[in-house]
Amino acid sequence: MIDDIDHLLTEYARSKAAERNPIDRHREFSRVFLGSEEGKRVLADIVAWGNMWKSSIYAQSSDVTAAREGARRLVLQILATISVEPTDPPTQQGKEG
């Protein structure tokens, strides 16, 4: 199982898929996390593990605070990707002059 994940991540890093556009990313994240009951449960687990509803500041050490805030930041990025549908960038038009 670990070899499968390692292979997946290695191949992904080598591919152009990592450079996909924001609209495709939004659609894929929405389909994965909101397209099924299983996806919604996985997202709920990620939100809980990421300490989304807790402050990171109460931790007893700066290392723990940084780790908690990093996990929280990842949850916020996932939620932002799902929640906000990007718009197509405006096309470049030549200047006359």
Secondary structure as GFF3:
##gff-version 3
##sequence-region A 1 97
A	DSSP	alpha_helix	2	14	.	.	.	ID=ss1
A	DSSP	three_ten_helix	16	19	.	.	.	ID=ss2
A	DSSP	alpha_helix	22	34	.	.	.	ID=ss3
A	DSSP	alpha_helix	37	49	.	.	.	ID=ss4
A	DSSP	alpha_helix	62	83	.	.	.	ID=ss5
###
